[in-house]
Amino acid sequence: MYIVMNRFKIKLGSEDTFIEIWRNRDSHLKETKGFNRFYFLKGKTYADYTLFSSYAEWESKQDFENWVNSDHFKHTHRNTDSRPNNPDIYFEPAQLECFEVII
């Protein structure tokens, strides 16, 4: 199994906007071979930001990489770099973390 997480530090006051972005995404994950489950997590609020994380569980690293190279992924992430329709809500760039399940 393979776990992929993104950590997002979202500027204070932008949390609801960020949640709506995720709520309205059309990820096609459920249709993707090797995808198991997804969680969108809200963490602690600090002085300057609130921590969020996305958690995706895959059957294998190869299944995840196949999704990253798919048209579905490109469509889902088409506005993530420029964010033309969203205010600057990110405290800093997202941090991708990937893990192979050992036990």
N, C-alpha and C positions, 0 to 999 in steps of 0.2 A: 504494500500500500504506500501511497505518496500523498503528503499533506502540503498544501500551498496556502500561505497566508500573506496578506498585505496589511501593513500597519499604516494608518492614516492619522496624522495630527491635524485636526480641523479647528480653525480659528473660532474663538468664542463668539456665539451669536449666529454661526453658520451651520450649526448642527442639523437643524430641521431641513435646510436646503440640501445638505449632503445626504441625509436619510431619504429624501424624496428622489434624488438622483438614483440611488441604489434601488429604491422601491419600483421605479419606473423603467429600469433597464430590461432589455430583452436579450438575455444572455444565451439562450438555447442550451444551457448546460444539461438539462434533463434529457435532451435528445442526443447527447454526446457519448460515444462509446468510452467506457471506463470511468465515467463520472459517478460518484457515490452520493455525496451530500455536500450541502453548502450552509454555512451560517454567516450572518452579518452581525457583528458584535459591537456593542458600545461599552467603552471602558471608563476609566476615571477622568474627571475634569480637573485640569491643572490651572495655573494662573493665566496661561496664554492660549490653551487649546484643550480640546476633548479628544481622547484617544478612541479610535475605531479600528476594527480589524475585520477582514474577510477571511473566512476559513473554507477551503475546498478540499474535499477528500477524493482521491483518484485511485483506481486500481493499480496504476503503475506510473512511473515517471514518463514512460513513452506515451501513455494515454494523454497525460497533461501536455506534453510537447506537441502531440498531434493536434490538440485543441488550439494551442497557441499559434500554430501554423495554419489554422483553418479560416475559411471565409467568415464563419460565425464569430470567431474571436475578433477578426479585423472589423467587422460590422459593430460589434458591441463596444469596442474600444476606439472607435473612430474619432471621438471628440475628447479623449482623455488628456492629450497633450496640450491642445490649444484652448479647450474649454470655452469656446466662443459664446455660449449661451449662459454661462455661469460666472458669478463674481469670483474674485480670488478668495477662495474659502480655505485653501490649504496653508497650514502653518509652515510646512516643509514638504518636500517630495515624499511620496509613499515609499515604504521599504518592503521589498519582496523577500520572503523567507520561505525556503523549501526544505522539506524533511522527508527522509525515507523512514518508514515505520520499521523498527527493529524487532519489537516484541508485540 
